[in-house]
Amino acid sequence: MKARLPALLAALWWGSLSAIGFMAVPLLFAHLPTPAMAGNTAAKLFAAQTWLSVACCMVLLLISRPKGDVALYPWARAATLFIVGGLLLALLVQFGVSPRIVARQDLKFWHGLGTLMYTLQWCCALATLWHTLRPAGAQPPA
C-alpha cells in the first residue's frame, strides 16, 4: 500500500480537478436558475478543491523521500517541480484570482486568468500522476 500511496494521491488530485472543473461547475451553470447562484456554488466547490489540492501536494512532498535519506524516490525526482507548481497555482487562484472574480472586478480578465491557472494546475497534477505510475526501477528521461 505504501508504494501505491503516491499514485493514489496524484490520482485523487487530478481526478478531483477534472470532476470539479470540467463536469460539476459547467453543470451548475447549465442547470441552476441564475449565473449568480451557479457562480456562488462554483466558488465554494473551487475553494474545497483548493484544500484537497493542498493536502494531496503536501503529503506527496512529505513522502517523496525515504525516511532518514536525502535522495528522493525516482517518481519524486521527476514530479517535485509539478507538485510544487500545482500547489502554488492552487493557492494563487484561491487567494489571488477568486476574490476578484467574486467581487466581479474585470470579470473577463480574472475569469480567463483563473481558467488558465486551473488548467495549468490540472496539467501539473496529470504530470505528477504520470510520474508516480512509472514502473519501479524505470528512470526518468535525462
N, C-alpha and C positions, 0 to 999 in steps of 0.2 A: 504493500500500500504506500509506503513512504517513497518508493521510487516513482510512483504514479502521481503523487501529490502535485508536482509542478504542472503536469499536463491537465489535471483536473481543475486547478486554479486558473490556468490560462484559458481553458475551455469555458469555465464559468464567466470569466471576464469578457471574452469575445462573444459568447453566446448571449449574455445579458445585454451587451451593447447592441447586438443585432436585433434582439427581440424588442427592446425598448425603442431604439432609434428608427428601425426600418419596418416595424409592424405595429406596435402599440400606439405610438404617437400619431402616425398617419391615420390610424383607425379612429383616434379621438377626434381629429379634425374632420373626418368623413361622417361621423355619426352623432356627435354632440350638437345641440341646437345652435350654439354660437361659437365663433372663434375664440372669444374671451374665455368661455368655460373650458374649451379644449386647451387653450394656452396655459391657464392656471393649473389644470391637471397635468399637462405635459411638464411644466416646471417642477412639480412635485415628483414625478417619475424620474426626471433627469437628475434631481437632487439625490434621490435614493440610489440611482445608478452611479453617481459620483462616489458615494461612500462605499458601495460594493467594489468599484474600481480601485479605490484607495486601499481597501482591505486586501484585495487579491494581490495588488502590486507590492504592498508592504510584506505580506507573507512570502511572496515569491523572492523578494530581495533577502529576507531573513533566512530562507532555506537554500540560497544559491551557492553555498559552500559547505563542505563537511565541517562538523564541529571541531574546533581546535586547529583547523587548517587555513592557510591563507589562499590556496588555489581554489578557483571556482569550479563547480561542476561543468562538464562540457556544454550542456544546454545553456548554462548561465553566461558562459563566455560570449556567446553569440547574442543572447537575449537581453542582457542587462541594459543596454542602451535603449532598447524598445520598451522595457518595463519602466525605466525612469522617464522616458519621453512620454509614454502614455499616462503615467501618474501626473506629470506636470501639466499635460494638456487637460486632464480631467479637472484639476484644481483651477487652472486658468479659466476654463469655461464656467465652472461653478461660481467662482468669486470675482471674475473679471467681466465675463460676457453676459451671463444670465441676469445679473441685476440690471443691466442696461436694456435687455430685452423686456424684462418685466416692467421696467419704467417707461418702456416704449420710446427710448431715445434712439433716433436714427435707426428705426426698426429694420429696414432693409439691409443696412451695412452690418449691424451687430448680429442679425439672424444669419446672414451669409457667412460671417466670420465664425460664428458658433458652429454652424453646419460643417464648415471646412475643418475646424479643430476636432469636432466629434468624429468626423470621417478619418482624420489622421490618427486619432486615438484608436479607432476600430482597426486600422492598419497595423498599429503597434501591437495591439492585442493578438491579431492574426499572426504576425511575425513571431511573437512570443510563443503562441501555441505551436506554430510550425517547428520552432527550435526545440520545444520540450518533447515533441513527438519523434525527434531524431533517434534512430536506433542506438542502443547502448554501444559505445566504442566507436561510433562514427564521429569523425572530426568535422568541425565546421570548415567551410571553404576559407582559404587564406586571404 
